[in-house]
Amino acid sequence: MEKTRPGTGALDRTFRVSLILKGLDGVLELIGGLLLLLVTPEQIGALARFLTQHELAQDPHDVVANSLLHLTANLSGSASLFGAVYLLLHGAVKIVLVWAVLKEKLWAYPWMIAFLLVFIAYQAYRISVAFSWGMVLLTAFDIFIVWITWHEYRLRRAQSRMPVG
């Protein structure tokens, strides 16, 4: 049975695609967290040097390559462990909430919104400390997800209160 409400088909599809993208992001975070647990900071640094050597040979001032090398050069064991735990927890929570919202579990909508609002606040802090267009775009996407989740939650809650008949 089709659950799409009249006039909201495109918004429903946008909502579902956005959630699926968020879920895939959660899967990537889980993979990243596992890799941080399994790979030493030294191995990460060696991989970064290998991946950037060709680009830096062509352009020694390449911003992305130099940023990657700087980031991996300063990676310590404790920072790697923190990153792994952060990514694993963040990814797992995201996957569970996305799954529950896609299954239209009403309890999951407010949790998804709250979860994203906490990370939006953290991302805003990160933007103020170290501006990055990537972080700005991620934050804008999260704000969109919060808005569309709130919209869908209100519709689903109203639907669940309607008498069946």
C-alpha positions as a LaTeX table, in Angstrom:
\begin{tabular}{lrrr}
\hline
Residue & $x$ (\AA) & $y$ (\AA) & $z$ (\AA) \\
\hline
Met1 & 0.00 & 0.00 & 0.00 \\
Glu2 & 1.41 & 3.39 & $-1.04$ \\
Lys3 & 1.83 & 5.79 & 1.88 \\
Thr4 & 2.61 & 8.90 & $-0.17$ \\
Arg5 & 0.29 & 11.77 & 0.62 \\
Pro6 & $-1.13$ & 13.86 & $-2.23$ \\
Gly7 & 1.19 & 16.70 & $-3.23$ \\
Thr8 & 4.17 & 15.47 & $-1.23$ \\
Gly9 & 5.62 & 12.73 & $-3.44$ \\
Ala10 & 8.72 & 14.74 & $-4.40$ \\
Leu11 & 9.28 & 15.82 & $-0.80$ \\
Asp12 & 8.91 & 12.23 & 0.41 \\
Arg13 & 11.44 & 11.05 & $-2.18$ \\
Thr14 & 13.83 & 13.86 & $-1.23$ \\
Phe15 & 13.44 & 12.90 & 2.42 \\
Arg16 & 14.15 & 9.22 & 1.74 \\
Val17 & 17.16 & 9.96 & $-0.49$ \\
Ser18 & 18.56 & 12.38 & 2.11 \\
Leu19 & 18.14 & 9.76 & 4.84 \\
Ile20 & 19.79 & 7.10 & 2.72 \\
Leu21 & 22.74 & 9.44 & 2.12 \\
Lys22 & 22.95 & 10.02 & 5.89 \\
Gly23 & 22.85 & 6.26 & 6.45 \\
Leu24 & 25.64 & 5.70 & 3.90 \\
Asp25 & 27.64 & 8.38 & 5.69 \\
Gly26 & 27.11 & 6.39 & 8.89 \\
Val27 & 28.41 & 3.23 & 7.19 \\
Leu28 & 31.50 & 5.13 & 5.99 \\
Glu29 & 32.04 & 6.41 & 9.53 \\
Leu30 & 31.90 & 2.85 & 10.86 \\
Ile31 & 34.45 & 1.76 & 8.27 \\
Gly32 & 36.66 & 4.76 & 9.09 \\
Gly33 & 36.41 & 4.04 & 12.81 \\
Leu34 & 37.37 & 0.40 & 12.29 \\
Leu35 & 40.32 & 1.42 & 10.11 \\
Leu36 & 41.53 & 3.85 & 12.78 \\
Leu37 & 41.45 & 0.98 & 15.28 \\
Leu38 & 43.34 & $-1.38$ & 12.98 \\
Val39 & 45.87 & 0.96 & 11.36 \\
Thr40 & 48.61 & 2.76 & 13.33 \\
Pro41 & 49.18 & 6.52 & 13.02 \\
Glu42 & 52.55 & 5.73 & 11.39 \\
Gln43 & 50.86 & 3.60 & 8.74 \\
Ile44 & 48.33 & 6.35 & 8.11 \\
Gly45 & 51.17 & 8.87 & 7.68 \\
Ala46 & 53.01 & 6.56 & 5.28 \\
Leu47 & 49.83 & 6.07 & 3.23 \\
Ala48 & 49.24 & 9.84 & 3.11 \\
Arg49 & 52.82 & 10.42 & 1.91 \\
Phe50 & 52.40 & 7.73 & $-0.75$ \\
Leu51 & 49.06 & 9.14 & $-1.95$ \\
Thr52 & 50.29 & 12.74 & $-2.12$ \\
Gln53 & 53.82 & 12.28 & $-3.48$ \\
His54 & 52.81 & 12.52 & $-7.16$ \\
Glu55 & 50.65 & 15.61 & $-6.60$ \\
Leu56 & 53.34 & 17.35 & $-4.52$ \\
Ala57 & 55.98 & 16.54 & $-7.16$ \\
Gln58 & 53.85 & 18.48 & $-9.66$ \\
Asp59 & 52.76 & 21.23 & $-7.25$ \\
Pro60 & 54.64 & 21.48 & $-3.94$ \\
His61 & 52.11 & 24.05 & $-2.71$ \\
Asp62 & 48.99 & 21.91 & $-3.31$ \\
Val63 & 46.63 & 22.86 & $-0.47$ \\
Val64 & 44.78 & 19.54 & $-0.20$ \\
Ala65 & 47.91 & 17.38 & $-0.30$ \\
Asn66 & 49.75 & 19.56 & 2.21 \\
Ser67 & 46.73 & 19.68 & 4.51 \\
Leu68 & 46.47 & 15.89 & 4.42 \\
Leu69 & 50.17 & 15.49 & 5.22 \\
His70 & 49.94 & 18.03 & 8.06 \\
Leu71 & 46.87 & 16.28 & 9.49 \\
Thr72 & 48.45 & 12.81 & 9.40 \\
Ala73 & 51.83 & 14.01 & 10.68 \\
Asn74 & 50.20 & 15.24 & 13.89 \\
Leu75 & 48.12 & 12.10 & 14.47 \\
Ser76 & 48.93 & 10.47 & 17.79 \\
Gly77 & 47.79 & 7.15 & 19.21 \\
Ser78 & 45.33 & 8.84 & 21.57 \\
Ala79 & 43.95 & 11.07 & 18.81 \\
Ser80 & 43.56 & 8.01 & 16.61 \\
Leu81 & 41.70 & 6.15 & 19.37 \\
Phe82 & 39.46 & 9.17 & 20.02 \\
Gly83 & 38.72 & 9.44 & 16.29 \\
Ala84 & 37.94 & 5.72 & 16.10 \\
Val85 & 35.55 & 5.78 & 19.06 \\
Tyr86 & 33.91 & 8.99 & 17.80 \\
Leu87 & 33.39 & 7.60 & 14.30 \\
Leu88 & 32.15 & 4.23 & 15.54 \\
Leu89 & 29.62 & 5.73 & 17.95 \\
His90 & 28.51 & 8.48 & 15.58 \\
Gly91 & 28.17 & 6.04 & 12.68 \\
Ala92 & 26.28 & 3.42 & 14.70 \\
Val93 & 23.81 & 5.92 & 16.15 \\
Lys94 & 23.28 & 7.46 & 12.73 \\
Ile95 & 22.61 & 4.06 & 11.10 \\
Val96 & 20.14 & 3.02 & 13.82 \\
Leu97 & 18.24 & 6.32 & 13.65 \\
Val98 & 18.15 & 6.39 & 9.85 \\
Trp99 & 16.88 & 2.80 & 9.78 \\
Ala100 & 14.20 & 3.57 & 12.38 \\
Val101 & 13.04 & 6.72 & 10.59 \\
Leu102 & 12.91 & 4.88 & 7.26 \\
Lys103 & 10.75 & 2.27 & 9.03 \\
Glu104 & 8.56 & 5.20 & 10.20 \\
Lys105 & 9.12 & 4.60 & 13.91 \\
Leu106 & 7.71 & 7.80 & 15.41 \\
Trp107 & 10.09 & 7.73 & 18.40 \\
Ala108 & 13.08 & 7.99 & 16.04 \\
Tyr109 & 12.17 & 11.31 & 14.41 \\
Pro110 & 12.75 & 13.50 & 17.52 \\
Trp111 & 15.91 & 11.52 & 18.34 \\
Met112 & 17.21 & 12.06 & 14.80 \\
Ile113 & 16.50 & 15.78 & 15.06 \\
Ala114 & 18.15 & 16.06 & 18.50 \\
Phe115 & 21.18 & 14.04 & 17.37 \\
Leu116 & 21.67 & 16.23 & 14.32 \\
Leu117 & 21.18 & 19.47 & 16.28 \\
Val118 & 23.99 & 18.46 & 18.65 \\
Phe119 & 26.30 & 17.84 & 15.70 \\
Ile120 & 25.18 & 21.04 & 13.96 \\
Ala121 & 26.21 & 22.94 & 17.10 \\
Tyr122 & 29.57 & 21.16 & 17.14 \\
Gln123 & 30.06 & 21.77 & 13.41 \\
Ala124 & 29.24 & 25.47 & 13.88 \\
Tyr125 & 31.91 & 25.60 & 16.58 \\
Arg126 & 34.41 & 23.88 & 14.23 \\
Ile127 & 33.56 & 26.37 & 11.47 \\
Ser128 & 34.23 & 29.26 & 13.84 \\
Val129 & 37.60 & 27.78 & 14.88 \\
Ala130 & 38.81 & 26.52 & 11.49 \\
Phe131 & 36.64 & 27.59 & 8.55 \\
Ser132 & 36.08 & 24.94 & 5.92 \\
Trp133 & 33.66 & 24.97 & 2.99 \\
Gly134 & 33.25 & 21.22 & 3.41 \\
Met135 & 32.08 & 21.70 & 6.99 \\
Val136 & 29.75 & 24.51 & 5.89 \\
Leu137 & 28.19 & 22.25 & 3.24 \\
Leu138 & 27.87 & 19.34 & 5.70 \\
Thr139 & 26.21 & 21.66 & 8.22 \\
Ala140 & 23.82 & 23.03 & 5.59 \\
Phe141 & 22.89 & 19.45 & 4.61 \\
Asp142 & 22.30 & 18.56 & 8.28 \\
Ile143 & 20.10 & 21.64 & 8.74 \\
Phe144 & 18.10 & 20.55 & 5.69 \\
Ile145 & 17.76 & 17.02 & 7.13 \\
Val146 & 16.52 & 18.46 & 10.44 \\
Trp147 & 13.94 & 20.59 & 8.65 \\
Ile148 & 12.67 & 17.79 & 6.42 \\
Thr149 & 12.65 & 15.29 & 9.31 \\
Trp150 & 10.59 & 17.71 & 11.41 \\
His151 & 8.20 & 18.18 & 8.48 \\
Glu152 & 7.83 & 14.41 & 7.98 \\
Tyr153 & 7.48 & 13.79 & 11.72 \\
Arg154 & 4.57 & 16.23 & 11.96 \\
Leu155 & 2.87 & 14.57 & 8.97 \\
Arg156 & 3.43 & 11.01 & 10.28 \\
Arg157 & 2.26 & 11.94 & 13.77 \\
Ala158 & $-0.89$ & 13.54 & 12.37 \\
Gln159 & $-1.46$ & 10.44 & 10.21 \\
Ser160 & $-1.10$ & 8.13 & 13.21 \\
Arg161 & $-3.77$ & 10.13 & 15.09 \\
Met162 & $-6.28$ & 9.88 & 12.24 \\
Pro163 & $-9.02$ & 7.32 & 12.71 \\
Val164 & $-8.67$ & 4.34 & 10.39 \\
Gly165 & $-11.68$ & 3.69 & 8.29 \\
\hline
\end{tabular}
